[in-house]
Amino acid sequence: MVSVIGSVPSGGTNSTDPSEPRHFIVETSVYDASKAAPVQFSVSCFLEDTKRWEKVKTPQSGAFLSVTAKLAGRTTDTNHLALRNTIHTTISGVYGSWYFNSRNYPTKVTRGALKRALTYSFGSISLGSLVVAIINFLRQLCSIAQQNASSDGNILGTILFCILGCLISIIEWAVEFLNRYAFSHIALYGKAYIPAAKDTWTMIKNRGIDALINECLIGPVLIMGATFVAYASALLAYLYIVFTAPAYNSGGGFTGVVVAFSFLIGLQICNVFTTPLSSGIDTIFVAMAWDPEVMMRDHGDLYHQMVVVYPHVAEAIHA
């Protein structure tokens, strides 16, 4: 879902041709920090040809309105999912160098890990990302079908598509969960995606690492930390606005905007710093599951601390 606030330009209302779907255009702008100026753009809004929308009239030219709807297209061809997984695999490669070569740590490990992720392992990363993208596409189809069934008054269809969408969401979560450890496995051992996913499933079920994964609190801790930083940034921004009273905010109209942007910037910056921690912990889990002797030999202090907290893990990884 996306929300747009803007105005309807002259001639931006629905066409008189009855064969065309009813639609209108909303003109708005977004601030481009690199140009220090707003960038104008327009959004075409289409009304569904269903009973739910048949009595809704298109807005008149010059109307100022807010629209919240699903985005049916995008203007960027960047595959954010593959990029995120590539970064995760690169970080896993760096931690793998520390895990297996702590006594003779190599040089240029980050460059080497990035090179492997973008060359030898990029096909496996892309395949894993494609699987998640396909599942996400199916979930979106179920959501659209559920909305159409609800608009047509089909209660049974709405319930069935809702249940199907929930099942697909669970599958999507499971695949994303499995992928994190599979990509770490790819970074450590250079396997293809399918063998790495099979080994990851075996690790989770049979090697005792499921106890660590299920009880690990690093995810909530990092999320709470990032949220705390975001609220702290918003508070500092508010105090700055109140005590400095800048001229551009003499009427108080920009207070909410500045505070909201400060919250988002603080949240994203903190997430950038915590991402390597999360990826590193995933990598250590995978490496300890398949090569526990390295952990005991080269990282004895860390191994004994983990065994003190999870004594049954020591028995499982030696089974």
KOLBA-110879 format. One record per atom (N, C-alpha, C, O): x, y, z. Coordinates in steps of 0.02 Angstrom, whole numbers. Atoms other than C-alpha are relative to their C-alpha. Layout:
# residues N
X|Y|Z
...
***
This chain:
# residues 319
42|-59|0
0|0|0
44|62|0
98|64|29
-36|-63|3
55|177|-37
-50|57|8
-106|53|-18
43|-58|-10
-18|345|16
30|60|-37
90|73|-32
-21|-58|40
-9|498|-97
-45|58|17
-106|52|17
38|-62|-13
-62|676|-54
17|49|-56
75|64|-68
-11|-46|55
-85|795|-199
-65|29|-26
-116|27|8
58|-31|30
-206|882|-316
-13|-28|-69
33|-53|-102
19|23|67
-300|836|-473
10|57|-49
-21|109|-41
-12|-55|47
-237|938|-621
-58|10|-47
-105|-30|-49
52|-13|51
-344|1015|-756
4|-53|-54
58|-65|-82
1|54|49
-396|877|-873
24|-66|28
36|-113|-10
-26|62|-30
-338|744|-749
-54|-46|25
-40|-94|61
55|44|-22
-510|668|-722
-13|-53|-53
22|-56|-103
13|58|41
-587|517|-804
-17|19|-72
-49|70|-84
16|-11|70
-599|505|-993
-74|-12|-13
-106|-49|23
70|9|17
-769|515|-1075
-13|-64|-38
-70|-83|-48
8|63|36
-738|352|-1169
-22|-53|49
15|-70|96
25|49|-48
-846|221|-1080
40|-65|-1
35|-104|46
-38|62|4
-730|81|-1138
63|2|44
91|-51|60
-59|-6|-42
-587|148|-1033
-19|-5|73
-74|16|92
15|3|-72
-577|112|-846
-1|69|31
36|114|10
3|-65|-33
-623|256|-732
64|13|38
89|-30|75
-63|-16|-32
-469|344|-671
6|76|6
-31|114|-24
-17|-71|-6
-398|511|-619
75|4|17
105|-45|37
-72|-11|-10
-223|585|-600
10|46|60
-25|96|69
-18|-41|-58
-147|654|-441
72|24|-9
118|-15|-19
-67|-30|5
0|773|-453
26|15|70
-10|43|112
-31|-11|-65
120|781|-306
75|10|-10
98|16|-67
-72|-11|5
304|805|-268
35|-33|59
4|-48|109
-41|28|-53
445|734|-164
65|40|1
90|62|-51
-60|-42|-7
597|826|-97
62|-42|-17
72|-95|13
-62|32|20
762|776|-180
58|37|35
74|93|17
-53|-32|-38
904|811|-58
61|15|-43
97|64|-30
-59|-12|42
1037|796|-193
-7|63|-42
43|96|-58
11|-61|40
957|938|-293
-25|58|43
-30|114|19
26|-51|-45
891|1033|-142
-62|34|-29
-70|95|-24
61|-27|31
725|1053|-232
-51|-57|-6
-33|-115|-10
52|51|8
558|963|-248
-2|-27|-72
12|10|-119
7|33|65
533|840|-392
-73|-16|-11
-103|-53|28
70|11|15
362|840|-472
-11|-67|-34
30|-88|-76
19|61|36
278|678|-525
-75|-10|8
-107|23|50
72|13|-2
103|611|-554
-14|-74|8
27|-116|-10
22|69|-12
9|453|-506
-69|-9|-31
-114|30|-18
65|17|30
-133|376|-607
-37|-47|47
-11|-100|65
41|40|-46
-271|308|-495
-60|-29|-38
-98|8|-69
53|35|35
-392|178|-566
-50|-28|49
-31|-55|101
54|27|-42
-560|130|-491
-23|-66|-29
-32|-73|-90
21|66|23
-613|-51|-499
-72|1|-26
-113|40|-2
67|5|29
-765|-96|-603
-41|-52|39
-59|-104|12
37|45|-44
-856|-178|-457
-55|39|35
-58|100|31
55|-32|-35
-1010|-144|-352
25|47|54
-8|97|70
-25|-40|-55
-903|-73|-214
17|70|-22
11|117|17
-25|-65|23
-840|71|-323
-46|33|-53
-30|87|-77
40|-28|55
-981|99|-448
-33|67|18
-47|106|-27
31|-63|-21
-1058|241|-345
51|53|20
32|110|36
-52|-48|-17
-891|325|-308
16|43|-60
32|17|-114
-13|-46|55
-866|480|-416
74|20|-1
106|25|51
-69|-24|7
-698|535|-484
3|73|23
-44|111|10
-5|-69|-25
-636|698|-404
4|50|-57
25|34|-113
-1|-54|49
-652|863|-495
70|29|-7
112|21|38
-64|-33|11
-505|958|-569
12|53|53
-32|92|70
-18|-47|-52
-413|1059|-437
-12|-25|71
5|9|119
13|27|-66
-469|948|-293
65|-22|34
109|-50|2
-57|21|-40
-342|919|-154
-21|-60|41
-70|-56|78
22|61|-32
-349|742|-86
59|-44|19
116|-34|-3
-48|51|-20
-258|596|-6
-26|-67|-24
-84|-84|-13
19|65|29
-260|426|-92
45|-54|30
106|-47|31
-36|59|-25
-210|260|-13
-23|-60|-40
-82|-78|-39
18|55|44
-204|113|-133
61|-44|-11
116|-28|12
-55|45|17
-98|-30|-198
37|27|-61
6|52|-109
-42|-23|55
46|15|-312
5|-56|-52
27|-111|-36
0|51|53
32|-77|-478
62|2|-44
68|-38|-89
-61|-6|40
201|-23|-549
53|37|39
38|66|91
-54|-34|-33
369|47|-502
48|28|-53
46|8|-111
-44|-33|47
503|155|-581
73|-19|10
117|12|-20
-69|22|-10
658|64|-521
6|-74|-15
-40|-112|0
-10|70|18
730|-100|-584
49|-33|48
76|-86|33
-47|28|-48
837|-131|-430
-33|-58|37
-89|-51|63
26|57|-36
812|-303|-355
25|5|72
80|-19|88
-22|-12|-69
818|-256|-171
9|-65|38
52|-70|81
-6|64|-35
793|-436|-115
66|-32|-14
100|-55|32
-65|29|18
944|-500|-210
57|41|29
108|12|50
-52|-42|-29
1046|-351|-151
9|-13|74
65|-18|99
-4|14|-72
1003|-384|31
32|-68|12
73|-75|58
-29|66|-10
1047|-568|14
74|-1|-19
113|-38|11
-71|-5|18
1211|-525|-73
40|31|56
95|8|71
-34|-31|-56
1258|-411|71
7|-50|58
59|-54|90
-2|50|-53
1213|-548|195
53|-53|-14
90|-73|31
-50|51|18
1319|-676|101
71|28|6
116|-8|28
-66|-31|-6
1466|-555|94
22|5|73
79|-11|89
-17|-5|-71
1459|-523|281
14|-69|28
59|-77|70
-12|69|-23
1448|-711|311
69|-23|-21
102|-59|17
-67|18|22
1606|-733|209
54|31|43
105|-1|56
-49|-34|-44
1698|-607|318
4|-36|67
58|-49|93
0|37|-63
1644|-696|477
29|-70|-8
61|-96|37
-29|65|12
1690|-862|399
76|2|-1
108|-45|23
-73|-7|-1
1868|-800|372
25|6|72
78|-22|88
-20|-5|-71
1877|-753|556
-7|-67|35
35|-86|76
13|63|-35
1803|-921|610
53|-53|-17
79|-87|27
-45|54|21
1918|-1034|508
74|21|-1
118|-22|-3
-69|-23|5
2075|-925|504
17|51|53
50|101|39
-11|-50|-53
2080|-835|670
74|5|19
97|57|41
-71|0|-19
2262|-885|700
44|30|-55
100|53|-41
-38|-29|56
2320|-828|528
-49|38|-44
-64|17|-101
54|-36|34
2192|-699|477
23|29|-66
73|65|-68
-22|-25|65
2202|-661|290
-15|75|-8
-50|105|32
12|-70|16
2202|-487|213
-52|6|-55
-65|-41|-92
50|-16|52
2070|-407|103
-58|-51|0
-80|-73|-53
53|50|-5
1936|-526|167
-67|26|-25
-105|-11|-56
64|-28|23
1791|-408|132
-3|1|-76
-54|-15|-106
-2|-1|73
1845|-386|-49
-8|-71|-28
-43|-81|-77
5|68|23
1866|-573|-69
-70|-29|9
-95|-63|-35
68|24|-12
1696|-611|9
-49|31|-49
-94|-3|-74
44|-33|48
1611|-483|-102
11|-28|-71
-38|-37|-108
-15|28|65
1698|-553|-256
-33|-69|-9
-62|-83|-61
32|66|4
1638|-730|-217
-75|6|-3
-108|-32|-40
73|-7|0
1461|-669|-182
-26|25|-67
-81|7|-88
22|-29|64
1453|-574|-348
20|-43|-60
-1|-28|-116
-21|42|56
1533|-711|-454
-21|-72|11
-72|-94|-16
12|72|-8
1538|-892|-396
-68|-15|32
-101|-64|14
62|15|-38
1388|-881|-278
-59|41|-21
-113|34|7
55|-45|17
1282|-751|-366
-59|-38|-30
-117|-18|-19
55|39|27
1180|-881|-459
-42|-32|55
-103|-32|51
36|30|-56
1135|-969|-296
-39|54|38
-96|42|60
35|-55|-35
1091|-802|-214
-61|22|-40
-114|33|-12
56|-21|42
981|-754|-362
-56|-52|1
-115|-35|2
51|52|-1
892|-923|-359
-38|2|66
-100|-2|65
35|-6|-64
854|-908|-173
-44|61|3
-100|58|30
42|-61|1
791|-730|-199
-60|-9|-46
-114|16|-31
56|11|47
685|-786|-347
-55|-43|33
-114|-30|22
50|42|-34
600|-920|-241
-44|43|46
-105|35|46
38|-44|-45
549|-789|-112
-43|48|-41
-100|62|-22
39|-46|42
493|-669|-250
-62|-34|-29
-115|-3|-33
58|37|28
381|-802|-329
-53|-11|54
-112|-2|41
48|10|-54
302|-843|-161
-35|66|18
-95|66|30
29|-65|-13
276|-657|-129
-50|20|-54
-102|49|-39
47|-14|56
194|-640|-301
-65|-39|9
-119|-12|-1
60|40|-12
74|-783|-260
-41|29|57
-102|28|55
36|-30|-57
31|-700|-95
-37|63|-22
-93|76|1
33|-60|25
-8|-537|-185
-61|-18|-43
-112|16|-40
57|22|40
-120|-630|-308
-58|-21|45
-116|-5|31
53|20|-47
-216|-706|-161
-32|61|32
-93|62|42
27|-60|-30
-235|-534|-84
-47|37|-48
-100|61|-28
42|-33|50
-304|-461|-245
-65|-40|-10
-119|-11|-15
59|42|9
-421|-610|-268
-47|6|60
-108|5|52
41|-8|-59
-481|-590|-89
-38|66|-1
-97|69|17
33|-65|4
-520|-406|-116
-55|0|-53
-109|28|-43
51|4|53
-613|-443|-278
-60|-40|24
-117|-22|10
55|40|-26
-715|-579|-193
-40|39|52
-101|33|55
35|-40|-49
-755|-460|-51
-42|55|-33
-96|70|-9
37|-52|36
-808|-324|-174
-63|-28|-32
-114|6|-37
57|33|33
-924|-447|-262
-49|-31|50
-100|-58|30
44|29|-50
-1001|-503|-97
6|-75|7
-38|-106|35
-10|72|-5
-930|-679|-110
35|-16|65
97|-14|70
-29|12|-67
-905|-724|73
43|-62|0
97|-62|29
-38|63|1
-848|-902|41
68|9|-35
119|-14|-10
-63|-13|36
-718|-846|-87
47|44|41
108|33|40
-43|-43|-42
-656|-711|32
34|-40|54
94|-31|67
-28|41|-54
-631|-837|172
53|-48|-28
106|-55|2
-47|47|29
-545|-964|58
65|34|-20
120|9|-7
-61|-36|21
-424|-836|-16
37|28|61
99|33|59
-33|-23|-61
-390|-768|159
41|-56|31
98|-45|52
-36|58|-28
-342|-942|222
60|-17|-44
114|-31|-19
-55|15|46
-238|-974|65
56|51|7
115|33|5
-51|-52|-9
-148|-807|88
39|-9|64
99|2|66
-35|13|-63
-108|-850|269
49|-58|-7
105|-55|18
-45|57|10
-35|-1018|217
61|19|-41
117|-1|-26
-56|-22|42
71|-937|82
47|46|40
108|43|31
-42|-44|-42
132|-806|208
43|-42|47
101|-24|60
-40|43|-43
187|-946|325
57|-33|-40
113|-38|-15
-52|30|42
280|-1030|182
54|51|-16
113|35|-16
-49|-53|15
362|-864|137
46|12|60
106|20|51
-41|-11|-59
420|-839|316
49|-58|9
107|-47|25
-43|58|-9
489|-1017|323
58|1|-50
115|-15|-33
-52|-1|51
584|-997|159
51|56|15
111|45|9
-46|-53|-18
657|-829|213
43|-19|60
103|-3|62
-37|23|-58
708|-905|379
53|-50|-20
110|-47|3
-48|50|24
791|-1052|291
54|32|-42
112|11|-39
-48|-32|45
875|-938|164
57|34|37
114|33|13
-53|-35|-36
971|-840|295
57|-48|16
115|-30|6
-52|49|-17
1064|-995|352
28|-34|-62
86|-54|-64
-25|30|63
1074|-1066|175
51|46|-33
102|22|-58
-48|-46|30
1161|-909|113
65|3|40
119|11|12
-61|5|-40
1282|-917|259
38|-63|-16
100|-63|-19
-32|63|20
1316|-1098|212
34|7|-68
88|-20|-78
-30|-12|66
1348|-1043|32
64|40|7
114|25|-26
-60|-42|-10
1471|-911|92
57|-40|31
115|-28|15
-52|37|-35
1564|-1036|202
29|-57|-42
89|-68|-42
-21|61|34
1570|-1190|90
-7|2|-76
13|-46|-110
3|-9|72
1533|-1125|-85
-47|-47|-36
-37|-59|-96
46|46|32
1390|-1246|-120
-53|37|-40
-62|97|-32
56|-28|37
1245|-1218|-239
-59|9|48
-57|-14|105
55|-17|-44
1079|-1158|-171
-38|-61|26
-51|-67|86
40|58|-20
984|-1324|-170
38|-43|51
10|-59|103
-36|38|-52
1121|-1425|-81
9|38|66
5|9|119
-7|-40|-61
1148|-1281|41
-65|1|39
-64|-2|101
65|0|-35
961|-1275|80
-13|-67|33
-39|-70|88
9|66|-30
958|-1463|109
44|-8|62
21|-34|114
-45|4|-57
1109|-1453|224
-25|43|58
-17|25|116
26|-44|-52
1029|-1309|318
-59|-32|36
-64|-28|97
56|35|-31
871|-1409|347
24|-57|45
-2|-67|99
-30|53|-42
976|-1555|410
30|29|63
24|0|117
-30|-32|-58
1070|-1437|524
-52|19|52
-42|7|112
51|-24|-46
912|-1365|599
-34|-59|36
-50|-53|95
36|56|-28
831|-1535|628
43|-47|41
21|-73|92
-39|55|-29
976|-1648|677
63|21|36
91|-20|73
-65|-16|-28
1127|-1550|733
-3|42|64
48|64|89
5|-34|-64
1059|-1464|888
0|76|-4
-11|109|47
-2|-73|6
1073|-1288|819
-70|30|4
-78|90|14
68|-26|-6
883|-1274|820
-13|29|69
-52|75|77
8|-26|-68
896|-1247|1008
26|72|4
-5|115|36
-28|-67|0
1006|-1096|980
-44|48|-40
-56|105|-19
40|-43|43
897|-1028|840
-65|19|34
-84|78|35
65|-13|-30
733|-1045|932
6|44|62
-39|83|76
-6|-37|-63
799|-970|1094
42|63|-8
51|101|40
-43|-58|9
910|-837|1018
-42|64|3
-94|69|-29
36|-62|-9
855|-663|1068
32|59|-36
14|116|-25
-36|-55|32
971|-565|956
-45|41|-45
-37|102|-49
45|-36|44
833|-521|833
-41|53|36
-38|111|18
38|-51|-38
716|-437|959
43|53|32
24|111|37
-44|-49|-31
863|-355|1045
22|53|-50
21|113|-34
-22|-48|50
925|-275|884
-59|44|-22
-49|104|-34
59|-40|20
748|-220|836
-16|52|54
-30|110|38
15|-48|-54
719|-142|1007
54|54|3
39|112|16
-53|-50|-1
889|-57|999
-8|51|-55
0|111|-44
10|-45|56
853|16|827
-60|46|13
-58|105|-3
59|-41|-16
681|75|885
16|52|53
-7|109|48
-20|-48|-51
758|157|1039
40|58|-31
29|116|-14
-39|-52|34
883|250|929
-45|45|-41
-35|106|-43
46|-40|41
742|305|814
-40|49|44
-47|108|26
38|-45|-45
639|375|959
46|54|30
26|111|38
-47|-49|-26
794|459|1031
15|54|-52
19|113|-36
-12|-49|54
828|541|862
-60|47|-8
-51|107|-17
60|-42|6
648|601|851
-5|49|58
-24|107|48
3|-45|-59
657|672|1028
51|57|-7
34|114|7
-51|-52|9
819|765|991
-20|50|-54
-9|110|-47
23|-45|53
746|834|830
-55|47|26
-56|106|9
54|-41|-28
592|895|925
29|54|46
8|112|44
-30|-49|-45
699|978|1059
38|54|-39
38|112|-19
-35|-50|42
803|1061|923
-49|50|-29
-36|110|-30
50|-44|29
647|1131|841
-28|47|53
-38|107|40
30|-41|-53
577|1193|1007
48|54|25
27|111|34
-46|-46|-32
734|1276|1076
34|48|-50
53|103|-31
-33|-44|48
809|1348|915
-49|42|-39
-32|96|-63
53|-37|35
644|1403|835
24|26|-68
28|87|-78
-24|-22|66
708|1407|654
-54|39|-37
-113|30|-25
47|-44|35
630|1533|536
-49|-39|-44
-107|-20|-50
44|37|46
561|1402|416
-57|-35|38
-105|-57|7
53|33|-39
457|1330|559
-33|49|48
-54|31|103
29|-51|-43
389|1492|629
-73|-16|17
-97|1|71
69|18|-13
212|1427|613
-10|-69|28
-66|-88|44
4|67|-28
252|1253|677
-23|-53|-50
-37|-110|-30
26|48|49
200|1170|514
48|-55|-17
27|-107|-42
-49|50|18
363|1075|491
23|-43|59
66|-86|51
-22|37|-59
380|1006|667
-11|-75|-9
34|-115|2
15|71|9
294|841|629
42|-31|-55
63|-88|-48
-40|27|55
388|820|465
72|-13|22
100|-65|7
-69|7|-23
558|849|544
7|-58|49
54|-97|44
-2|54|-49
520|731|689
-8|-68|-35
27|-116|-17
10|63|35
456|595|571
61|-21|-40
81|-79|-39
-61|15|38
608|607|458
57|-19|46
97|-64|29
-52|18|-47
723|602|608
-9|-71|27
39|-108|35
15|69|-22
637|444|669
22|-51|-53
54|-100|-36
-17|46|54
658|359|500
75|-3|-12
103|-58|-21
-72|-1|11
838|414|478
37|-36|56
82|-75|42
-31|35|-56
887|355|652
-11|-75|-3
34|-114|12
15|72|5
800|188|624
42|-33|-54
70|-87|-43
-37|31|55
884|156|456
75|-2|14
108|-51|-1
-72|-1|-15
1058|208|514
17|-54|51
68|-88|44
-13|52|-51
1046|94|666
-6|-69|-32
33|-114|-15
6|65|34
986|-50|555
61|-15|-42
81|-73|-48
-61|10|39
1139|-24|444
55|-28|44
93|-72|23
-53|23|-45
1253|-50|594
-15|-67|32
31|-104|50
17|63|-33
1157|-198|667
-5|-58|-49
-3|-116|-28
4|54|49
1142|-297|504
61|-46|2
52|-107|0
-58|45|-5
1323|-362|514
-1|-44|62
24|-101|60
4|41|-60
1290|-423|691
-46|-59|-10
-29|-116|8
48|54|12
1138|-524|640
28|-51|-49
22|-111|-38
-29|46|50
1225|-598|487
58|-39|31
67|-98|16
-56|34|-31
1378|-639|591
-22|-56|47
9|-109|48
25|51|-45
1278|-735|720
-27|-60|-39
-16|-117|-21
23|55|43
1192|-836|583
59|-41|-25
56|-102|-28
-58|35|27
1363|-878|512
33|-44|53
54|-100|39
-30|39|-54
1432|-935|680
-42|-62|15
-14|-115|29
43|58|-10
1281|-1048|704
14|-54|-51
23|-113|-33
-11|49|53
1309|-1131|536
69|-32|5
76|-93|0
-69|26|-4
1497|-1147|556
8|-47|60
43|-98|54
-6|43|-58
1481|-1221|731
-37|-66|-9
-19|-116|20
38|61|11
1352|-1347|671
40|-50|-41
37|-110|-27
-36|45|45
1466|-1420|535
73|-9|18
103|-60|1
-71|5|-20
1639|-1386|607
8|21|73
41|71|87
-6|-20|-71
1624|-1383|797
71|-5|27
88|30|74
-69|6|-24
1805|-1438|817
39|64|-9
84|78|30
-34|-65|11
1861|-1270|746
-19|48|57
23|84|82
22|-42|-55
1757|-1181|877
35|-19|65
57|25|101
-33|22|-61
1831|-1286|1017
75|14|-1
104|31|51
-73|-9|5
2010|-1269|953
20|73|-2
66|94|34
-22|-69|11
2018|-1087|898
-40|51|39
-17|108|48
43|-48|-36
1876|-1006|996
-27|-34|63
-87|-37|73
19|38|-59
1876|-1102|1159
-42|38|49
-90|11|77
38|-40|-48
1811|-960|1267
-73|7|-22
-118|-1|18
68|-8|26
1660|-930|1155
-38|-66|4
-97|-68|21
33|66|-1
1624|-1116|1143
-22|-18|71
-79|-42|81
17|18|-69
1627|-1142|1332
-56|44|27
-98|20|66
55|-43|-21
1514|-992|1360
-67|-24|-29
-118|-21|5
61|26|31
1387|-1064|1238
-22|-65|32
-82|-76|42
17|65|-31
1396|-1237|1318
-29|11|70
-73|-26|91
26|-15|-66
1366|-1161|1490
-74|18|-3
-114|-3|39
70|-22|7
1204|-1082|1428
-42|-56|-31
-99|-66|-10
37|53|35
1152|-1228|1313
41|-65|4
73|-83|-46
-41|60|-6
1233|-1388|1378
-21|-56|-46
21|-97|-66
22|54|44
1125|-1501|1268
26|9|-71
27|-38|-110
-26|-11|67
1199|-1421|1112
67|-37|-8
80|-63|-62
-64|35|4
1370|-1495|1151
-11|-74|-15
29|-104|-52
14|70|13
1293|-1669|1150
-26|-9|-71
-9|-59|-104
31|7|66
1195|-1638|989
51|6|-56
48|-32|-105
-46|-11|56
1338|-1574|882
53|-54|-4
88|-60|-55
-47|56|2
1445|-1724|929
-34|-66|-17
-2|-118|-21
37|62|14
1308|-1849|889
16|-26|-70
-11|-77|-90
***
